[in-house]
Amino acid sequence: MLFGKEHVKRYEETDGAEGHDWQGTTALILTTTGRKSGEARRTPLIYQRDGDAVLIVASRGGDPQPPQWYLNLSENPQVGVQIEDDRFSARARTASDDERTRWWPLMTATWPAYDEYQTKTDRPIPIVVLEREG
C-alpha cells in the first residue's frame, strides 16, 4: 500500500498511474510552501470534484489540530496540484459554512471515515477548495 513519501514518489514518477486510485478512492498530490522552512511540501490527499472545484478535507484523522499542509496553505494559499498527469497552480481557500454543508456528504461518500473523524474533534473539519489558476 502506498503511503506518505513513497506515495508521492510513485505518483509523480508514473503521472498518477500508481497512486491516483487508492484504497477505493482517488488521490492527488498537493504541494504547499512550508510556513517556517519555505520549502515545498508534497502531500497525497483524497479528493473529489464538484464542477470545476477540486475538494480536499483537512481532517488529520480527527486530531484536534489541523494538518500541517492546512496550516501552510492558510499562510500561503498558492499551491501546486497534481491529478494524474495534470499538474497545475491553484489558489486554496477554506469552504464557507454553506459550501461545507453542501459538500460534506460528497466527501463522506468518497471517504466514509470523515464522519468518524468529525466525532473525534470539536473543530469543524474544513473542506478546502482548490481553484485552478491560469
C-alpha positions as CSV (number, residue, x, y, z in Angstrom):
1,M,0.0,0.0,0.0
2,L,1.3,3.4,-0.9
3,F,1.6,6.0,1.9
4,G,3.4,9.3,2.6
5,K,6.7,10.0,0.8
6,E,6.6,6.7,-1.1
7,H,3.1,7.5,-2.3
8,V,4.2,10.9,-3.6
9,K,7.3,9.4,-5.3
10,R,5.4,6.7,-7.2
11,Y,2.6,9.1,-8.1
12,E,5.0,11.7,-9.5
13,E,7.2,9.1,-11.3
14,T,4.2,7.5,-13.0
15,D,2.0,10.5,-13.6
16,G,-0.5,9.1,-11.2
17,A,-0.8,5.7,-12.8
18,E,0.3,4.4,-9.4
19,G,-1.2,6.3,-6.5
20,H,-4.2,8.1,-8.1
21,D,-6.5,5.2,-7.4
22,W,-6.0,4.5,-3.7
23,Q,-8.0,2.2,-1.3
24,G,-11.2,2.5,-3.3
25,T,-11.0,6.3,-3.8
26,T,-8.8,8.8,-5.6
27,A,-5.8,10.9,-4.5
28,L,-4.0,13.9,-5.7
29,I,-0.6,15.4,-4.7
30,L,-0.8,18.8,-3.0
31,T,2.3,21.0,-2.9
32,T,2.3,23.7,-0.2
33,T,5.1,26.0,0.9
34,G,6.3,25.4,4.4
35,R,5.4,28.4,6.5
36,K,8.6,28.1,8.5
37,S,11.1,26.5,6.1
38,G,9.8,28.0,2.9
39,E,10.4,24.5,1.3
40,A,8.0,22.7,-1.0
41,R,5.9,20.1,0.9
42,R,4.1,17.4,-1.1
43,T,1.2,15.5,0.4
44,P,-1.0,12.8,-1.1
45,L,-4.7,13.6,-0.3
46,I,-8.1,12.2,-1.1
47,Y,-10.0,14.5,-3.4
48,Q,-13.3,14.9,-5.1
49,R,-14.6,17.2,-7.8
50,D,-17.7,19.3,-7.9
51,G,-17.8,21.0,-11.3
52,D,-14.5,23.0,-11.6
53,A,-13.9,22.8,-7.8
54,V,-11.4,20.3,-6.5
55,L,-12.1,19.5,-2.9
56,I,-9.9,18.1,-0.1
57,V,-10.5,17.6,3.6
58,A,-8.2,18.8,6.4
59,S,-9.1,16.0,8.8
60,R,-5.9,14.7,10.2
61,G,-7.9,11.7,11.3
62,G,-10.0,13.8,13.7
63,D,-7.0,15.2,15.6
64,P,-7.8,18.4,17.5
65,Q,-5.0,20.2,15.5
66,P,-5.3,20.6,11.7
67,P,-2.8,19.0,9.4
68,Q,0.5,20.9,8.6
69,W,-0.4,21.2,5.0
70,Y,-3.6,23.2,6.0
71,L,-1.6,25.5,8.2
72,N,0.9,26.0,5.3
73,L,-1.8,27.0,2.8
74,S,-3.6,29.1,5.4
75,E,-0.5,31.3,5.3
76,N,0.2,30.9,1.6
77,P,-2.8,29.9,-0.5
78,Q,-0.7,29.5,-3.7
79,V,-0.4,25.7,-4.1
80,G,0.6,23.2,-6.7
81,V,-1.8,20.3,-7.6
82,Q,-1.2,17.1,-9.5
83,I,-4.1,15.0,-10.5
84,E,-2.8,12.0,-12.5
85,D,-0.7,13.7,-15.3
86,D,-2.3,17.1,-14.9
87,R,-0.1,19.5,-12.9
88,F,-1.4,23.0,-12.2
89,S,-1.2,26.0,-9.9
90,A,-4.2,26.7,-7.7
91,R,-5.4,29.1,-5.0
92,A,-6.6,27.3,-1.9
93,R,-9.4,28.5,0.3
94,T,-11.5,27.1,3.1
95,A,-15.0,26.4,2.1
96,S,-17.7,28.6,3.6
97,D,-20.1,27.1,6.1
98,D,-22.8,26.8,3.4
99,E,-20.3,25.2,1.0
100,R,-19.1,22.8,3.7
101,T,-22.7,21.8,4.5
102,R,-23.3,21.1,0.8
103,W,-20.0,19.3,0.1
104,W,-19.6,17.3,3.3
105,P,-21.9,14.4,2.1
106,L,-19.9,14.3,-1.2
107,M,-16.7,14.0,0.7
108,T,-18.0,11.3,3.2
109,A,-19.3,9.4,0.2
110,T,-15.8,9.5,-1.1
111,W,-14.2,8.5,2.3
112,P,-16.8,7.5,4.9
113,A,-14.3,7.7,7.7
114,Y,-14.5,11.5,7.6
115,D,-17.8,11.3,9.6
116,E,-16.0,9.3,12.3
117,Y,-13.1,11.7,12.3
118,Q,-15.5,14.6,12.9
119,T,-16.9,12.9,16.0
120,K,-13.3,12.8,17.5
121,T,-12.8,16.6,17.5
122,D,-14.6,19.7,18.4
123,R,-13.1,21.7,15.5
124,P,-15.3,21.7,12.4
125,I,-13.1,19.8,9.9
126,P,-12.5,22.1,7.0
127,I,-13.1,21.3,3.3
128,V,-10.5,23.1,1.2
129,V,-11.4,24.3,-2.3
130,L,-8.5,24.3,-4.9
131,E,-9.3,26.7,-7.6
132,R,-7.2,26.3,-10.8
133,E,-5.2,29.4,-11.9
134,G,-4.4,30.4,-15.5
